[in-house]
Amino acid sequence: MDSYHVKQQFFLGAYRALADMKLPDQSSADFHSMLLYKARAFLALDDPKAALQVIGEDDENVTLRAVRALSKYTSVKEDTEKEAALEELRDLALEIEGEDSEHSEKDKAFVRVLAATAFVRAGETEEALETLGTDTEDLEAVALLVQIYLSINRPDLAKKQFERSKKWAEDDLLLQLIESNIGLVTGKDAYSNPLSFYTEQLANPSLTSPHVLTSRGITRILRNEIQEAQSDLDESLKEQPGDAETLAALCIAGTLGAMKPRETEELWSDFCSKHPDHPSVVDVAIKSNLFDQVVAKYTVPPIPAA
């Protein structure tokens, strides 16, 4: 597998396959690129220690330093350690922008994407947008911009980035993925575009991606195809047991009739205990608390006498 196909697999979420892949000889032209994607696959699998082990500590290449800083950010727990890793990424972002910078445009874009990824995780949305640059012509940077805009409920800006990128980007798989992500949020044409895209990718015999299965399952939930959604999600869990996003989607499918109420309650309870910081768990807890507050202020009027 060459670096082009490795990149495609990464964008489609085939992280386990990339984490397990054997790297070519260090003299190969594809070695560095494949090393970066292998390390990033470990990060996507929430295994930053493995990512650090893959890239080592000696190489001073700016892209490897960016991976190392992002790995440290995701692995440490203390706020001071996290801030130190963020500061390292800020320094790298400044280094590549210097007038005397000898880094390639490809490496610069890579550093910006990794730095912005950390900033988003830290809640620094504006800093992430500034780092990426809204006029970027790097398609992965555009993909991250689109994700940020969708996360803050600005699909109009996401669409603007997509339309802009179509003027200079080829009909790339990542471009199709960007369009599908926008379609999932906007619901255009009953989610037909993302459904077709994910189905097409799953027909590829060289791709094994529970991430795509989960994505199609979520799309089918939105289309009210609940049993088909459950099938996708169950299959995804067989390939990647315990995946938080898949379990969250399965809980939703359960409440919509895919499972018996008791089974759904047990699944949700188990999910909450294992993933207490998941956005869906946090959101439900906030809304439940607000409901309790409102109920506490409500006085039930007395039943009128007959």
N, C-alpha and C positions, 0 to 999 in steps of 0.2 A: 504494500500500500504506500503510495507516494504522498507528499505533503498536501497536494490538492485534495485528495480524497480524505485525508486526515482532517483537514479543515472542514470539509462538508459534514463528516461524521460528528465533529465537535458541535457545529451549529445545530445539528439535529438531535443533540443530547445523547449520543452513543458513548457516554463517558466511561462505562466499565470496559468496553472494547478498547478504547484508547489507553486507559490505565494499564491494561494487560498487554498492550502491543509491544513487540520487540523493536527497539530503536535500531536504525541502520548504523553502519560503521561511521565513526566520527569524521571521516574524510568525505562522506557523502554530502552532496549539496542540499539534501533534504534533512540532514541530521538536526540542525539547530531549530528549524521550524517544527519538526516532529517532537523534539524535546519539549518545546514550549507548550504544545498542545497536550502532551502527556501530563505535564505538570499541572496545567489548567484543568484537565479532566479530574485529577485528584482533588483539586480545590472544589470543583463542582460536586464531587462525591463527599464533600465535607471531611477530607483527609489531608489537611495542610502539612502534617508531618511527613507524609509520603511525598508531597510536592517538594518540600525542602530537601528531602533525601535525593530525589531525582536530579535536581539542579545543582546540588552541592553548594559549597561556600567559597570556592576559589575564583570562579569566573567573574570578572568585573564588567561583562557585557551589560549594557543598560537594560535590555529586555529581561535578562535573567535577574538582575537586581530588582526590577519591578515585580516579577513573580515572587521573588524572595520576600519583598516588603509586604505584598498582599497576603502571602502565606502566613507571615508573622502576625499581621493584623487579625486574620481569621482564627489563629490558634491561641492567642493570648487572652487572658480574662480581665486583668487589671486595666482600669481606664488609662493610667499613665503609660502602660505598655502599648495600648492601642493607639494612643495619641502619638507616641514615638514612631510607630509604624506609619501612621498617616503623615507625619512630618517628613519621613523619609520619602514617601511618594510625592509629597509637595516639592521637595528638593529635586527629585528626578524630573518632575514636570517642568521645573524652572531650568534645569540643566539642558534639556533638549531644545529649549527655546532660545538659548544664547546665540549671539551673532557668530561666535566662533564654533558653534556646534558642528561636529562632523558626522552626526548620526543620520542615517537614511530616513526618508519620509515614512517608510514602512515601520521602522523601529520607533519613530516618534509617535505615530498613530497607536502603536501597540502600548506604549507607556501611558498615553492619555487614557486609553480604554481601561487599563488596569487601575490607574489612579482614580478615575471617575467611578469605577465599580466600588472601590473602597469608600469613596465619599458618599455614594448613595447609601451604602450599608450603614454608614455613620450618621445618616440623616442630613447630610450636607448637600441638599439637592442643588442649590444655586452654584456651589463650588464645582459640583460634577458637571453641570451644564457649561460653566465657564471653561473648565478644563477641556471638554470635548470640542467646544466651539460649534455654534449652530450653522456655520458655513463650511464645515468639514466635508471633504470628498473621500473619506474613508468609510466604507460601507458598514464595517462593524461598529464604528463610532455612531453612525446614523441609527443602527439597530438599537444601540443603548440609549440614544436620545429619544427614540420613539417609545421605548419602554418607560423611560422617565416621565415623558409627557402623558402617557396612558395612566401611569400610577398616580398622577396628580390631577386626573380627570380633565386633561386637555387634548382630546382626540383631534381637535382642529389643528393644533400645532404638530401633532404626530403625522397627520395627513400631509401637512405642508412639507415636512421633512421627506416623506415618501415621494411626493410629487417632484420635489427638487432633485432627489437622488436618481429618479428615472431618466433625467436629462443627461447624466454622465455615466451612470452605472450600466453594465450589461445586464442581460436577463439572468442574473445570478440567482442561485438557490436562496441565498440570504435575502435578496430582494423580495422573493416570493414569501419567505418566512415573515418578513416585516409586514407585508400586505396582509398575511393571514392573522398576525397579532392584532392589527388594527381592526380587521373584520370581526375578531372575537369580541372586541370591546364595543364596537358600533352596532353589531348585529345586522350588517348590510346583507340583503338578499337571503335572509334566514340562515346566516352562517354558512352559506354554500361554498364560499371560497376556502375558508380554513378546513372544512370537512374534505373537500376535494384534494387539497394540498396534503393533509396528513394521510389520507388514504393512498395517495400516489406514492408517498415516501415509504409507507409500510409494505407496499408491493415490491420494494427493492430487496432482492434476496441477500444482498451484501450488507444490509443495515439491520442491526439489532438494537432498538432503542425503546426502552420502556417509557422514556420521556415523551416520545411521539404517540405512543399508545394512550398515555394519560391525557395528552393534549386532545386527541380525538375523542376520548371519553368525555372530557369536559365540554367539547363542542356538541356532542350528542345530548348531554344534559340540557344545554341551552336550546337545543332543537326539540326537547321533550321526547327524545328517544331513549327512555330510561333503561330498558332492559339491554339494549345494545351498548349503552354507556357502561353499565355494570360489567358486561362481558369484557370490554376493553380494559377497564380498571382492574378487574380480577386477573387478567392476563398480564398486565403490567406489574402487579404485585408478585406474581410468580417469578418474574425476571429480576425484580428489585424489591424484595420483601421489606416492609417497614417504611417505605418512602412516604414522607410526610404529605407531600402535595397529592399523591394518589389516594392516600387514606382520607384526606380532607374531602376530596371529590367524591369518594365512595360514601362518606357520611351524608353528603348532600343527596346523592342518588338514593340512599336508603330512606331519607325523609320523604322522597317523592314517589315511593312505592316499590323500589327495587328489593327491599327486604322487609321483614316483619318489624313492627315498631320496637319490640323488645330487642331484636338483633341490632337494630340501628342505635338504640340507647346504649347497649353494651359496647358497640364499636366506638361511639362518640366518647363514652366515659374512658375507655382505654386510650383513645387518641389524646384526650385532654391530659391524662396523667403522664403520657410519654412525650407529648409535645406542647407543654404549657405556654411556650412563647410563640406558638404559631399564630399568625395574624387572625385566622378565623376563630381560634380559641379566645384570643384577647378581645376580639370584637364582640363575640357572644357574651363574654363576661361583663363587658362594659354595658351592653344593652340590658342584660339581666339585672345589673345593679341599678340602672336608671329606672327600670320597671318597678323594682322593689321600692325605690324612693317615691315614685308616684303613688303606688298602692298605699304606702305608709301615710301619705297625706290625704287619702280619700276616706271619707267617713260614710259608712253604709247607712242609709236612712232607715228609720224604724219601719217595720211592716205595719201598714194601717190596720186598725182594728176592724173586724167585720161589722 
